[in-house]
Amino acid sequence: QVQLVESGGGLVQPGGSLRLSCAASGSIFSVNAMAWYRQPPGKQRELVATLSSRGNLNYADSVKGRFTISRDNAKNTVYLQMNNLKPEDTAVYYCNGQILTTTSVLITYWGQGTQVTVSP
């Protein structure tokens, strides 16, 4: 059994910053790519950023220059530093990890989501 647990969401004013964390735990042999997605109110889930185990980065155009994804492989944790937040960044943020379990099965897991609200 593997779990991804997010933390760090909340309410912030426009121009502010938040740092999201997502820790993977359980029957993990290795963690491959990790990513952050978000689902704004009334909209579909969209990709925010990805980070491969080799360090390859990818960002949505809407967050380039403002968000930074990073990871601590020793802790099986991925972070999302969000700066200069805008009201349109308001969404439920989900982390995602491609995990090779100790039973040699590669599965994509999702966290439960954390709410980020950007409002004056």
C-alpha positions as CSV (number, residue, x, y, z in Angstrom):
1,Q,0.0,0.0,0.0
2,V,1.3,3.4,-1.0
3,Q,0.0,6.8,0.1
4,L,0.6,10.4,-1.1
5,V,-0.2,13.0,1.4
6,E,-0.2,16.7,0.5
7,S,0.1,19.7,2.8
8,G,0.6,23.4,2.6
9,G,-2.5,24.8,1.0
10,G,-4.5,27.7,2.3
11,L,-5.7,31.2,1.7
12,V,-3.3,33.8,0.4
13,Q,-3.6,37.3,-1.0
14,P,-2.7,38.0,-4.6
15,G,1.1,38.4,-5.0
16,G,1.7,36.1,-2.0
17,S,3.5,32.7,-1.8
18,L,2.7,29.2,-0.7
19,R,4.8,26.0,-0.6
20,L,3.0,22.7,-1.1
21,S,4.5,19.4,-0.1
22,C,3.6,15.9,-1.0
23,A,5.1,12.9,0.8
24,A,4.9,9.4,-0.5
25,S,5.0,6.5,2.0
26,G,4.4,2.8,2.2
27,S,5.6,-0.1,0.1
28,I,7.9,1.9,-2.2
29,F,10.9,0.5,-4.0
30,S,11.5,3.7,-6.0
31,V,9.7,6.8,-7.2
32,N,10.0,7.8,-10.8
33,A,8.3,11.0,-12.1
34,M,6.4,13.2,-9.8
35,A,4.0,16.0,-10.7
36,W,1.5,18.5,-9.6
37,Y,-1.9,19.0,-11.1
38,R,-4.7,21.4,-10.2
39,Q,-8.4,21.6,-10.7
40,P,-9.9,25.1,-10.7
41,P,-13.6,25.4,-9.7
42,G,-15.9,24.2,-12.4
43,K,-13.0,23.2,-14.7
44,Q,-11.0,20.1,-15.6
45,R,-7.9,19.0,-13.9
46,E,-4.8,20.4,-15.6
47,L,-1.0,19.7,-15.4
48,V,1.0,22.3,-13.5
49,A,4.5,20.9,-13.3
50,T,6.4,17.6,-13.6
51,L,9.8,16.5,-12.4
52,S,11.4,13.2,-13.5
53,S,13.7,11.1,-11.4
54,R,16.6,12.4,-13.6
55,G,15.7,16.0,-13.0
56,N,13.8,16.8,-16.2
57,L,11.4,19.7,-15.6
58,N,8.2,20.7,-17.3
59,Y,5.8,23.6,-16.5
60,A,2.5,24.8,-17.7
61,D,2.9,28.1,-19.5
62,S,0.5,29.8,-17.0
63,V,2.9,29.1,-14.1
64,K,6.4,29.5,-15.8
65,G,8.6,31.9,-13.9
66,R,6.3,31.8,-10.8
67,F,6.2,28.2,-9.7
68,T,9.1,25.8,-9.0
69,I,8.8,22.1,-8.6
70,S,11.5,20.2,-6.6
71,R,12.0,16.9,-4.9
72,D,13.8,15.3,-2.0
73,N,14.5,11.7,-3.2
74,A,15.6,10.6,0.3
75,K,12.3,11.6,1.7
76,N,10.2,10.6,-1.4
77,T,8.7,14.1,-1.2
78,V,7.9,16.6,-4.0
79,Y,7.4,20.3,-3.4
80,L,5.7,23.1,-5.3
81,Q,6.9,26.6,-4.5
82,M,4.3,29.1,-5.7
83,N,5.2,32.8,-5.9
84,N,3.4,35.8,-7.2
85,L,0.1,34.0,-6.8
86,K,-2.9,35.2,-8.8
87,P,-6.6,34.6,-8.3
88,E,-6.7,32.3,-11.3
89,D,-4.3,30.0,-9.4
90,T,-7.2,29.2,-7.1
91,A,-7.8,25.4,-7.3
92,V,-7.5,22.1,-5.6
93,Y,-3.9,21.0,-6.1
94,Y,-3.1,17.3,-6.4
95,C,0.3,15.5,-6.4
96,N,0.9,12.5,-8.6
97,G,3.7,10.0,-8.4
98,Q,4.8,7.0,-10.6
99,I,5.9,4.5,-8.0
100,L,7.5,1.2,-8.3
101,T,6.3,-0.8,-5.4
102,T,8.2,-3.5,-3.4
103,T,6.2,-6.1,-5.3
104,S,7.7,-4.8,-8.6
105,V,4.5,-3.1,-9.9
106,L,4.6,0.4,-11.4
107,I,1.5,2.4,-10.4
108,T,0.6,6.0,-10.6
109,Y,-0.8,7.2,-7.3
110,W,-2.6,10.5,-6.5
111,G,-2.8,12.5,-3.3
112,Q,-6.1,13.6,-1.8
113,G,-5.7,17.2,-2.9
114,T,-5.1,20.5,-1.0
115,Q,-7.1,23.7,-1.5
116,V,-5.3,26.8,-2.6
117,T,-7.3,30.0,-2.6
118,V,-5.9,33.3,-3.8
119,S,-8.2,36.2,-2.8
120,P,-7.8,39.8,-1.5
